[in-house]
Amino acid sequence: MIELLSDYTVRLVVIGSALIGATSGGLGCYAYLRRQSLIGDVISHSSLLGIVAFFWLSHFLTGEGNKSLWVLIPGAITAGLAAMLLTRSVTNRTKLKEDAGLGVMLAIFFGTGLMLLRWIQRSSPPISGQAGLEDYLFGMAAAMTSSDFWMICSLALLSATTVLLCWSRLKILTFDEEYAAGLGLPTARWELLLLTLLVIGIVIGLQIVGVVLMVAMLIAPASAARQWTRSLGAMFCIATGLGATCAASGAFISSLQSGLPTGPVIVIFLTAVVIGSVLLSPSRGMLFRRQRLVS
């Protein structure tokens, strides 16, 4: 264990995973409390189109595809925001319900992303640097570089600073949007800011967990934290801690054995935490509620 932790790559992946888990877990509280868990799934799948499109754009501009997160993450954010804004536009102008609109956008963006990915992989002549691009489907933690790590740090710091500065307004918007409008807050702008934070909370971990499993990083810590508290502040802190702990633990455990994927191991840790919280929480846990009913 000591030898592994002394390895630079392992330390980079473990610390980077902890930052991702903390950021996604904390921001997931807003999605959970606003009953927008499906949004996380749509954003994560839609971001594949942005990743592949920006990779191809880098190849078109420079002659060589660039898989750095400094290039791909902006693409993922752009696609995620585009999917959500298009969903809102379609549902506002048609009789299509929000959940149906989200499902349609997920299918369009994810399907187009897969099609573009396959086209890049089978293009002739082969596009330079495209090897490993499919790892964003399920994640590839070992591919993290120091440049990627600093990109993750930058996004984590940006999101944490934004939440701290806008805490009271985001809290009001989360629990009572009509009251926020009554106070004179420009709710449309704050909705866009909150949506942008959720997009960041999802795309930040795509390299570690992948687009398929990333929604678990967003929702599972918040779901577990909600079982232990009624306060948003405490819930945010608990979700942040659980996300960081599970992500770091999963990344470290996966490094113990070759071929053990990091993303699924992290999700297993998160699943165990959610099940434990649902069963053992003193106020909301199933076992304690059953015991109170019996007594």
N, C-alpha and C positions, 0 to 999 in steps of 0.2 A: 504494500500500500504506500509506504514512504517513497519507494523507488518510483512508483507511478506518479505521485504528486510532485516529485522533483523533475518530472519530464515537462518541458516547456509546452508542448502541444496539449498534453492532458490538462495542465493548469489553465491554458487559454480556453479550452473547450468548457471546462467545469465552471470557471468564473463567467465566461460569456453566457453559458446556459442559465446560471443563477440570475444574471442581469435580465435575461429574456423572461424567465419565469416570474421575477418580481414585477417587471413592467406589465406583462400580459395579465398576471393575476390581479394586480391593483386596478387596472383599467377595465378588467372584466366585470368588476362590481357594478359599473354603470350599465353595462349591457344586461346583466342579470336582473338588476332592480327595475329596469325599464322594460323587462320582458322582451328583449331583443336578441335572444341567444341565436336565433336563426341568422341574424345579420352577420355574426362571426363566421358562420359556415359559408355564406355567400361571398364575403370579402376574401376569405382565405382561398377559395377556389377561383374567384375572379382574378386574383393577383397573378395567377400563372400566366395569363395573357400578357400582362404588363412586363413580367420578367422576361418572357421569350421575345416580346416585341422590342424591348430595349436592348436585349442582347443582339438581335438582328440589326437594330439601328446602329449599334456600336460597330458591328462588322461593316455595315454600309458606309459609315463615315470614315473608319480608320483602316478597313481591309482585314481586321482581325476581331473576332468576337471577344468581348470583355465580360468575365463572370464575377467581377468585383461587386461587392454589395453596394459600393458607392454608385454603381451604374444600375444595378438591378432593383434595389430597394425603391428608388424614386419611381421606377416603372411599376412596381407592385402597388405603391401608394396611389399612383395615378389611376390604375385599373380598378382598384378597390373603391376609390371615391367615385369614379365614373359609373360603376355598377350601381352604387347606392343612389346617386343623384338621378340616374336614368330611371331607377325603380320609383323614386318619389315623383318624378315627372309623369311617368306613365300612369301611376295610380291616381294622381291628382286630376288627370285629364280624361281618364276612362273609368269604367265601372269595375275595372280589375281590382281585386282586393290586394292588400299589401303582401300577404304570404304568397299569393299566386305570382305577383310581380317579382318577388325575391327569387322564387323558384325559376321563373323564366330567365332572369338575368344570370343566375348561377349556371343554367344550362348553356346560355349563349356565350358567356365569357369563358367558362371552363372548356366547353367544347371547341371554341375557336382557339384557345390557348393550346389544347392538345393537338389540334390540326396543324397549327403553326410549328409546334415542337417537332412533330413527325416530318413536316416538310423540311425543316432545317437539318434534321438528322439524316434525311435521304437525299439531300440536295447534291448535285454534281456540277462542278467539283465540290468536295466537302468543305463546309465552312470551318475555318480555323478556330479552335478553342471551344467547339460545341460539345466535346466529350464531357459527360457528367452533368449536363444541363437537366436531364431527366431526374436527377437526384432531388430536385426541388419538389417532386411529387410526394416523397416520403421522408426527405431530410437526409443530410449527410454531414454530421457534426465534425467529422475528422477533416473535412475540407476547409474549415475555418482558418483564415490567416490573420496575422496581426492587423492588417488593414481592415478586414471584416470586423474584428473585435472592436476597433475604435469607432467604426460606424455604429455598431450596436450600443456602445457607451454613449455616443452622441445622441442617438434617438432616445435612450433611456433617460439621460439627463434632461433633454428637451421636454419629454412628456412629464417627468416628475416636477420640473419647474413650472410648467403650465398648470398642472393640477394644483400645486401649492398656491399659485397666484390667483387662480380662478375658483378656488374651493367652494366658497359660499354660493356663487352664482351657479356653478355646476350642480351643487347639492339641491338648490331650489328647483332648477330645471328637471332634475332627475325625479323628484317626488311630486311636484305640482307645476306643470308647464303653464296652466292657466293663471296661477298665482304669479308666476314669473312675468307673464305678459302684463298682468295687472300692475306690477311694480314698474313697468316701463322698460323692461329689458328687451332688447332686440332678439327675440327667441330664435328667429331663423339663423342669425349669425352664431348664436351659442350652440344651436343644434349642429351647425356645420363644424364648429370647433370640436364638439364632443364626438362627432362622427369621425373627424380627422384623428383624434386621439385613439379611437377604437381601431381605426385602420393601422395606425402605427403599432398599437399593441398586438396586432395580428402579424403584420408583415415582418416585424423585427425578428420573429422566430422561424421563418420559413426555411432557412438553411438547416436549422437544428431538427425541427419536427416535420416539416413538409406541409404542403397545402392541404393534404387529406386529414391530418390529425391536429392541425394547429388550433382548431376551435376548442379542443380540450384544454389547451394551455390558457385560453381566455376565460372559459366558463367554469371549469372544475374547481380552481382555487376559490372563486367567488361563491360557488354553491356550498363548498365545505365551510367557508368562513361565515356564511349566513346562518348556519346552524348554531353558532356559538355566541352571537351577539345581535342586538337590535340597533346598534349605533353604526352609522356609515363610516365614521372615522375608525372605529375599532375593526369593522369589517374590512376596510381598505388595508389596514396594517396586517391583519391576520392573513388575508388573501395574498398580500405581497410576500409575507414570510413563507407561507405554504408553497407558493409558486416557485420562489427561489430555492427552497429546500428540496422540493421534489425534482426540479430541473437539474440542480447540481448533483443530487444523489443518482438520478438516472444516467446522467452523463458519465459519472465516475464508475458506476456499476458496469456500464456498457464498455468501458475501457479495460475492464478486467479480462474480457474474453474476446478474441478476434471474431468478427462477424456478427456480434450482438448489436443490433441497431439501436441508436440512441433514442430516437423519437418514440417508438413503442414502449421502451423501458420507462421513459418519463411518464407516458400516459398510464402505464400500469401503477406507478407510484401515486399519481394523481387519483386514479380510480380507487385505490386502497384508502387514501385520505378521505375521499368523499363518502365511501361506505362507512368508514369508521366514524365520521362526523354525524352521519344520518342515524347511526345506531347509538352512539355514546354521548351525544350532546346532552348536558343536564337539563336544558330547558325545552329542547325540541326533539331530542333523540327518541327513537322508537322504543328502546328498552326502558328508558326512564319513564316515558309516558305510559307504557304498559304496566310498569311497576306501580305507578300512582293510581291507575285505574283499579288494579287488583287490591291495593291497600285501601 
